[in-house]
C-alpha cells in the first residue's frame, strides 16, 4: 500500500522565500562595492572644553610638551627657565606676589606671551594691567579703519632669525599696540598698525599680541598661525596655556580688605553720631501736662490760706457748713456731747474715731493739722 506525501502551502511559501532571498543576496554581493564614508560628527568633548586643544596637539607633534590650565595657581609651582607661558586671560586680578614670581621667572630666562586686553586710559594714565604698564606698552582701539583681510592685503608679516621665510598672520585689526617706552626689542604688524611686540627682561622675554584667536581650534590652521606659534616658542620645551582663569572671589577680596572695610564703617558711624549731636532749632519744651486730684488742689489751697492768716477763718466757715449738714442728718446733733457726736459721725461715715477727734482740737493748730482738718471735712461732706 502506497503512502501519499502531501506538502502544505505554507511549506511552499517558506521554500520559495528562502530561494528568492538567497538569489538576491548573491546578486547584491556580486554587483555592489563597499564604500567607506566619513561623516563629521563635530568637535569632541575635549575640543569643546579647550579652545587650545589643536595647538596642544600641534606642539606635541613637533616635540613640545603642552598643557592648558584655568587657574593662576600653576604659577606658584617651580617654572623652568625653558618654559613658555601663554596667558590669554586678564591680569587685573593678579596678586603682587604672583606678579613678582612671574618677573623672577622671566629674569631667569622664561618666555611669557600675553594677550593685551585692557584699553589704556590716557586720562587716568593706566590700563589697570600693571604688567603692561610697567613695560610701557599700550593697547588702543582702531576707530578710524575697517579692514577686511580676506584677500590678505593687511596681513601682519614677520621674518624671524635663522630663516628667510616670511610668516603671515591674520590678526584681528580692532586693536593696535603702541610702544610708549621705546624699550621694545621688536615691534611688528601691518603697514597701518603695530600688532606684536617683544621686550627683553633679564635672560628672558615678554611677547605681547593683540589677538590669540589665531591659535585657537578654529583658526590655527589658517595662514601661518601654527608656524608663528612654533617660532615664538622657539627652544622652549614646555608650553603652558592659561585661559578663562578664575578671578578671586568676592569673599576672598573682602577678607583681604577687611581692615579698610571696618575703618570705613566706624568712620560712617562716627560722622552719623557727630551730625546728630548738633542742636538744631529752638530747644524742645519739657512741659508735662498732668492732672491733679481734687485732694491735691484742696491741700494746696489750704497751705496757701494758712500762710496768709486765713486758716482759722476758713476752717471755721467749713466747720459751720459741716455742722449744718450734720444737724440735718443726725437727730439732736447740736445737743449731743462731743463724744457722742463722734460716735454718731463714726456710724454715719465709717471714718475712724481717732481721725474724727481732730475736728475738736483747736489748741495745737499748725499747718499740718490745718491741712488734715480740711481733707477730713471734705471726706465727711462726700460721705453725707
Residue, then its C-alpha position, 0 to 999 in steps of 0.5 A: x500500500x502506497x503512502x501519499x506525501x502531501x506538502x502544505x502551502x505554507x511549506x511552499x511559501x517558506x521554500x520559495x522565500x528562502x530561494x528568492x532571498x538567497x538569489x538576491x543576496x548573491x546578486x547584491x554581493x556580486x554587483x555592489x562595492x563597499x564604500x567607506x564614508x566619513x561623516x563629521x560628527x563635530x568637535x569632541x568633548x575635549x575640543x569643546x572644553x579647550x579652545x587650545x586643544x589643536x595647538x596642544x596637539x600641534x606642539x606635541x607633534x613637533x616635540x613640545x610638551x603642552x598643557x592648558x590650565x584655568x587657574x593662576x595657581x600653576x604659577x606658584x609651582x617651580x617654572x623652568x627657565x625653558x618654559x613658555x607661558x601663554x596667558x590669554x586671560x586678564x591680569x587685573x586680578x593678579x596678586x603682587x606676589x604672583x606678579x613678582x614670581x612671574x618677573x623672577x621667572x622671566x629674569x631667569x630666562x622664561x618666555x611669557x606671551x600675553x594677550x593685551x586686553x585692557x584699553x589704556x586710559x590716557x586720562x587716568x594714565x593706566x590700563x589697570x594691567x600693571x604688567x603692561x604698564x610697567x613695560x610701557x606698552x599700550x593697547x588702543x582701539x582702531x576707530x578710524x579703519x575697517x579692514x577686511x583681510x580676506x584677500x590678505x592685503x593687511x596681513x601682519x608679516x614677520x621674518x624671524x632669525x635663522x630663516x628667510x621665510x616670511x610668516x603671515x598672520x591674520x590678526x584681528x585689526x580692532x586693536x593696535x599696540x603702541x610702544x610708549x617706552x621705546x624699550x621694545x626689542x621688536x615691534x611688528x604688524x601691518x603697514x597701518x598698525x603695530x600688532x606684536x611686540x617683544x621686550x627683553x627682561x633679564x635672560x628672558x622675554x615678554x611677547x605681547x599680541x593683540x589677538x590669540x584667536x589665531x591659535x585657537x581650534x578654529x583658526x590655527x590652521x589658517x595662514x601661518x598661525x601654527x608656524x608663528x606659534x612654533x617660532x615664538x616658542x622657539x627652544x622652549x620645551x614646555x608650553x603652558x596655556x592659561x585661559x578663562x582663569x578664575x578671578x578671586x572671589x568676592x569673599x576672598x577680596x573682602x577678607x583681604x580688605x577687611x581692615x579698610x572695610x571696618x575703618x570705613x564703617x566706624x568712620x560712617x558711624x562716627x560722622x552719623x553720631x557727630x551730625x546728630x549731636x548738633x542742636x538744631x532749632x529752638x530747644x524742645x519744651x519739657x512741659x508735662x501736662x498732668x492732672x491733679x486730684x481734687x485732694x491735691x488742689x484742696x491741700x494746696x489751697x489750704x497751705x496757701x490760706x494758712x500762710x496768709x492768716x486765713x486758716x482759722x477763718x476758713x476752717x471755721x466757715x467749713x466747720x459751720x457748713x459741716x455742722x449744718x449738714x450734720x444737724x440735718x442728718x443726725x437727730x439732736x446733733x447740736x445737743x449731743x456731747x462731743x463724744x457722742x457726736x463722734x460716735x454718731x459721725x463714726x456710724x454715719x461715715x465709717x471714718x475712724x474715731x481717732x481721725x474724727x477727734x481732730x475736728x475738736x482740737x483747736x489748741x495745737x493748730x499748725x499747718x499740718x493739722x490745718x491741712x488734715x482738718x480740711x481733707x477730713x471735712x471734705x471726706x465727711x461732706x462726700x460721705x453725707 
